Amino acid sequence: MTETRILSEITARRDDLIALTQGLIRIPTLNPPGRNYREICDYLAARLEPQGWKVEFIRALGAPGDSETYPRWNLLARYEGGLPGDCVHFNSHHDVVEVGHGWTKDPFGGELEDGKIYGRGACDMKGGLAASIIAAEAFIAACPEFKGAIEISATADEESGGFGGVAYMAEKGYFSPERVQHVIIPEPLHKDRICLGHRGVWWAEIETKGRIAHGSMPFLGDSAIRHMGAVLEEMEHQLYPHLTTKHTEMPVIPLGARQSTMNINSIHGGEPEPEPGYTGLPAPCVADRCRMIIDRRFLIEEDIKEVKGEITGLLERVKEKRPNFQYEVRDLFEVQPSMTDTDAPVVKTVAGAIAKVLGTHAEYVVSPGTYDQKHIDRIGKLKNCIAYGPGVLDLAHQPDEWVGVEDMMDSAKVMALTLQELLL
């Protein structure tokens, strides 16, 4: 009877779910640089506060990217039940990536067509944020005397590491196991999948050094770009083949990500890029610096020291072969792999709700890239955390990004039945 009432409440909110998703998409929370963060927090507060939610605005003062021009605002809303019990927290990031090219829809129009809502962030992850809000509101309407508490957060900067959002809040104790017991992050992993965690990541800058000289007499200098070319050759012939031999038991999707990978994000060498509009020729100089950014994704079976050691070992091999080879490696960013056990309470509960709503067994997956679970796990020390939400992951960051209305409705039902199981 209770379950039927909850599902009926969600069904009645279909138009509201569409309107809420559209409203969120129409606030262009672009990151970088971090636009309209306070506006989207105010938008959500105006909805939730009149319903009895206690709303808190949290600025990540001093976090990377935070400034007076682009302050890193986060929203936390909490609704207390009538009896003691656990707290279930739905965490969504409100920032979206740049628009890019190739759109046929208005990126911030929230257009509804054939059951799909289009816009930047529709899939990743304003559709998931809207679904979690609808789920919580429907559950409260159907079961006002529940145990414990429900929290909804809309946080900043997930697309650039989450340091102005979940990491900051975790450092302040908002995700401590004493305060919050269950966390669901509505990332777009498909409505029948439970994402248990993610691979690890290490970003680093490799710099090769040379000596400047006139380009007509390169023998008087030492080209850092040529040194970097030797590094690239060593990577192609030694490192990349080695990475293909490393495989994980983690259920990472897609299958290609079940091995170790490395992407070269950028290479910059020699003279700086000319300013836009400059029509002159470059100066004839030998490059005395070349820098490369690498993005290494590693497996739970690997140790971060081993990962870094592969790069330094590679550079040392190059050094043995090349006269005057000098290099420097600078750490930029690292995250350990994270994976929640399948017998964790939130995993089993969401899996049960998926079976009821969709009539299928949940598929357990692991993300190839990181998301904010890393901060809840490592900083907050809260292991009972998963990603579950509507949307097709492959659409994230793409032109004409969309989220399906039926997928959001089904996910909202799963989330609401999860609340029923955990809080009644």
Secondary structure, 3 states (H helix, E strand, C coil): CHHHHHHHHHHCCHHHHHHHHHHHHCCCCECCCCCCHHHHHHHHHHHHHHHCCEEEEEECCCCCCCCCCCCCEEEEEEEECCEEEEEEEEEEECCECCCCCCCCCCCCCCCEECCEEECCCHHHHHHHHHHHHHHHHHHHHHCCCCEEEEEEEEECCHHHCCCCCHHHHHHCCCCCCCCCCEEEECCCCCCCEEEEEECEEEEEEEEEECECCECCCHHHCECHHHHHHHHHHHHHHHHHHHHCCCECCCCECCHHHHECEEEEEEEEECCCCCCCCCCCCCCCECCCEEEEEEEEEECCCCCHHHHHHHHHHHHHHHHHHCCCCEEEEEEEEEECCEECCCCCHHHHHHHHHHHHHHCCCCEEEEECCCCCHHHHHHCCCCCCEEECCCCCHHHCCCCCCEEEHHHHHHHHHHHHHHHHHHHC
